[in-house]
Amino acid sequence: MENLNNTQYFTVQKEPELQVRDVLEIVFRALSEKGYNPVNQIVGYIMSGDPTYITSHNNARSLIMKVERDELVEEVLRAYIKNNSWE
């Protein structure tokens, strides 16, 4: 029998944290693979907050729900400005 005077330790491995851009890429690909227009679907999700705009394929829906919608808008705007050399 184990000694009840000692404390057992249990550690859980944390999942690697995805960046917002990684989540957007995964969601974009999942929507494309399922035949949806990814831009329309992501805009629908951002505007409404309704997760059913995002497919559950490749866990895309649960991934996008882990990111705040304003963070999604910030990432898209950041990429747009960077790609248009406004900085």
C-alpha positions in Angstrom: 0.0 0.0 0.0 1.2 3.5 -0.8 2.4 5.9 1.9 -0.5 8.3 2.4 1.8 10.9 4.0 3.4 11.7 0.6 1.8 13.9 -2.1 1.6 12.5 -5.5 2.4 14.8 -8.5 0.6 14.7 -11.7 1.5 16.9 -14.7 -0.5 17.4 -17.9 1.3 18.1 -21.1 0.0 21.4 -22.5 -1.0 21.5 -26.1 1.2 23.8 -28.2 -0.6 27.2 -28.4 -1.5 28.1 -31.9 -1.1 31.7 -33.2 -4.2 33.4 -34.6 -2.7 33.3 -38.1 -2.3 29.5 -37.7 -5.9 29.1 -36.7 -7.1 31.2 -39.7 -5.0 29.1 -42.0 -6.3 25.8 -40.6 -9.9 27.1 -40.8 -9.4 28.5 -44.3 -8.1 25.1 -45.6 -10.8 23.1 -43.9 -13.5 25.3 -45.4 -11.9 25.1 -48.8 -11.6 21.3 -48.6 -15.3 21.1 -47.8 -16.2 23.2 -50.8 -17.2 26.4 -49.0 -16.1 29.9 -49.8 -13.7 30.5 -46.9 -13.8 34.3 -47.0 -17.6 34.4 -46.9 -17.8 31.8 -44.1 -15.2 33.5 -41.9 -16.8 36.9 -42.4 -20.1 35.4 -41.5 -18.6 34.0 -38.3 -16.9 37.2 -37.4 -20.0 39.4 -38.0 -22.5 37.1 -36.2 -20.4 35.0 -33.7 -22.4 32.0 -35.0 -19.9 29.0 -35.1 -22.1 27.1 -37.6 -20.5 29.3 -40.3 -17.4 27.2 -39.7 -17.1 23.5 -40.6 -16.2 21.0 -37.9 -13.9 19.4 -40.5 -10.3 19.1 -39.2 -11.5 20.5 -35.8 -11.8 24.0 -37.5 -14.9 25.1 -35.5 -13.5 24.4 -32.1 -10.2 26.0 -33.0 -11.8 29.2 -34.2 -13.9 29.4 -31.1 -10.8 29.5 -29.0 -9.9 32.9 -30.6 -11.7 36.1 -29.8 -13.4 37.5 -32.9 -11.7 40.9 -32.5 -8.3 39.1 -32.6 -9.3 37.5 -35.9 -10.1 41.0 -37.3 -6.8 42.4 -36.0 -4.8 39.6 -37.6 -6.5 40.0 -41.0 -6.1 43.7 -40.9 -2.4 43.4 -39.9 -1.8 41.0 -42.8 -3.6 43.3 -45.2 -1.6 46.4 -44.2 1.7 44.5 -44.3 1.0 43.1 -47.8 0.0 46.5 -49.1 3.2 48.2 -47.8 1.5 50.9 -45.8 3.9 50.6 -42.9 
